[in-house]
Structures are given as C-alpha cells and as structure tokens.
Amino acid sequence: MSSQKKCPDCGSSEIVEDSHYTQNQLVCADCGFILTEGLLTTTYADEEHLQEVAYSRSTGRNEQLSRCIQRGIRRVRDLCKVLRLPSLFEDTAVSYYQQAVRYPCFRLVSLEKKEMLVGCSVFVTCRQHNWPVTMGTICLLLYADKELFATTYLCFLKKLSLDVPALSLIDLVKTHLHSFKLFQSSPSIPAKYIEDKEQLVTRTVQLVELASETWLVTGRHPVPIVTAAAFLAWQSLRPRDRLACTLSQFCKLAGTDLPRPAHKRLKELHNILLQMAPQLGWLRVLKVDRRTVVKYVGDLLRHHSMLLRSAFRVVDTTEDACLESSAAVQQPLTGESSSMGEEGEKQQGRGTRTPLLPPCILNPRKKLRTAAPSPPGAVVTGDEPISDSEIEQYIRTPEEKEMFRKAQACLQH
C-alpha cells in the first residue's frame, strides 16, 4: 500500500497495488479509481510497431466503469450480504443493476433514486427465486421512502421487461413475523407478552387463510392484513393477559411498524368472526362482541369451513320472494292474511344471511350518480313531441297483454 498518494477522485489514501493481466497498477480501494495503469500489448493497431498500449485504450477494456456505477455495484453486493443471499442471487442482482443504469431515466437521476435502483435489483432477484423478502424490509434497510421505491420498482420492471411472481402469503407471514421481538425474554417486554414463535406463526397463517377466503386479501397490500392477523392470533393465545393491549402497543412491543390500514383490516377480521360465532351451538347463548370473540378464535378456526358456509349462505331464493310478494298482495283483503304475511316476513328476516362479497362491493367508496335536476321553469304539459322509438316502448307485445290479462283476473278473484 502506498501511504504517500491520495486518490484524486475521492481523496482517500487507501491506495493498493492490483495485478491485472500480470501488470501492476495502483487502484483506490474505496472508489475503484485507477491512478496508474499497467501497459499491455494487444491487437491494438500500435502493436504493429511493438508499442506498449495503456489498458484503458486496449481492446481488453475500451472504457472504464464510472465511479457512480462502481459504488452502486458495491451497494448491491452489500445489501445481498446483509440479507444473507446466496452468491448466485448477488451476481443476478448486479447484472440487473448494470442493465438498468444504461437507461437515461435511471442514469440521470438523484442519488436517492439511484439508491432505490439498488433495492429494486435485489428485490426482483429475491422474488424471482421465491426468496421471501418484502418491499418494506428493503425500504427499512435502505432508509428509503416506500412510495418512491414503489414508483421506481414499477418503472424498473417496465424498462427491463421482467416478470416477477407474486410472493406466497404463507412465506410472507413467516418472513414478517421472523423479525418480531416477542419470542425471547427481554427486560422491556413483560413475561405475559412473550409467545412461542411456532404457535404464533401457525395461528397467524390460519387467520390469514380465513381472510383470503372471505375476500379481505384480494386487491390489497398484504402487510396490514398480516399485521392485524398476527395481533389477533397473539391475543387469542392468552386472552386473559392480552385483551387490554392495543394494536399500536403490540407493534411497539414487537418492534415493527404499524401500517395505517391495519386498524381497518382488524375491524374486518372481527366482523367475520362475529358472523361465524353464532353458528356454534355453545356460543349462541353467550353475548359475543369484538372484545370477547378473541377467546373463541381457536374454536372458530377449527370449524371455519362449516361456519363460513352456514354464516354466509343466502336463504332468500326466488320461491321465497314470490311467496312474500303474494302475501303482500293479499294483505289488504283480510286481517288474517295480514297477520300471516307479517309473520312470514319476520321468519324470513331471521333466516336471511349476508352474502359473502368483497368489501369494495359491500362498502363502495363512490357515491351513486343522481339524476341531473331539471332546469328551472321546465313544466311538463303532455304536449311535447314524442319520437317513434319512444312510442314503441309504450306498445305492449302479445305476451305482455296475456300476462296483464292474467294478473287482472287474479286480482278480481
């Protein structure tokens, strides 16, 4: 090592001798800048005159990698080492990074976005090899903004034309819970909050599968659902000691971030469990609410297939609807018919179940469009012109005439 020289590029004094093609050259160990090149004889034109050619001008390497690209490659390799990825993953991630930086949308950007590019290269490699790593983990290691990372990631996939498979929910649960701090005794965590890792993972997987069967996962980010399921599973394993703990306190104890939609996902999971609970015979006599349903999560999950079919079956068939409408028509005729109609409606109301539909359909965000108000001063007189197409709408077909005649005869008798 030469302690007298400094790198003219970064100012570092870590200058080492590197043997390349049996030629010694001085290289900066921090940024990779070549201070002095070895001399090579190659197929370069000057070789005809037996002249020595500098390495950067030889056919072996026509151009050097820029200092920025070298730094990015080092960052990719360092991130792979932190995640303990195999060497094959490391080489693939470096290859993706080198392909991406050729595009102007990634080359002429800020250092923050170039750091996102490092994370995208590693993240894509892990996904393609089915290695369970979340986007949140990458952002946490790089101190990166999640929204900016997601935007860069989509652009990365588009430019490189990559196909990335989705991560399995089961693998995601195991990976997400692996970093929790609730599995080992700690002075900052009470003993009643410590839980066995295998039990918590198993119960969380069961709740996530239940959420998947009830449309709570479709089209949504999985991490908030996994967080809510982990909290519910953790409470259900020792409800007496943990019912007073909130979701925010749980995430703080576990040392993980609290996603904003996690509270909504927890509420939706509670609603599903509350609809399943009355289908169990020994829970019908109990008053089960959001707080106490946690005690019976184990029983509900054990019979969840049968309970889901029973809780969300639709009893209101076409035949029942016809009977109800017939009772409503006969209601004004006699008092007895009226009372029978009311009783039938009550029985049907008790038997009807809420259909199992996605939350976006049960609780749509968009409001229904209302009809445009008529302009002021517009009065309908009945003398307005009518087009031929509108006239055809008022002419009954022979089938409609026959149906109308039968309906009138039914009402007369």
Secondary structure, 3 states (H helix, E strand, C coil): CECCCCCCCCCCCCEEEEEECCEEEEEECCCCCEEECCEECCCCHHHHHCCCEEHHHCCCCCCCCCHHHHHHHHHHHHHHHHCCCCHHHHHHHHHHHHHHCCCHHHHCCCHHHHHHHHHHHHHHHHHHCCCCCCHHHHHHHHCCCHHHHHHHHHHHHHHHCCCCCCCCHHHHHHHHHHCCCCCCCECCECHHHCCCHHHHHHHHHHHHHHHHHCCCCCCCCHHHHHHHHHHHHHHHHCHHHHCCCCHHHHHHHHCCCCCCCHHHHHHHHHHHHHHHHHHCHHHCCCCCCCCCHHHHHHHHHHCHHHHHHHHCCCCCCHHHHHHHHHHHHHCCCCHHHHHHHHHHHHHHHHHCCCCCCCHHHHCCCCCCCCCCCCCCCCCCCCCCCCCHHHHHHHCCCHHHHHHHHHHHHHHHC
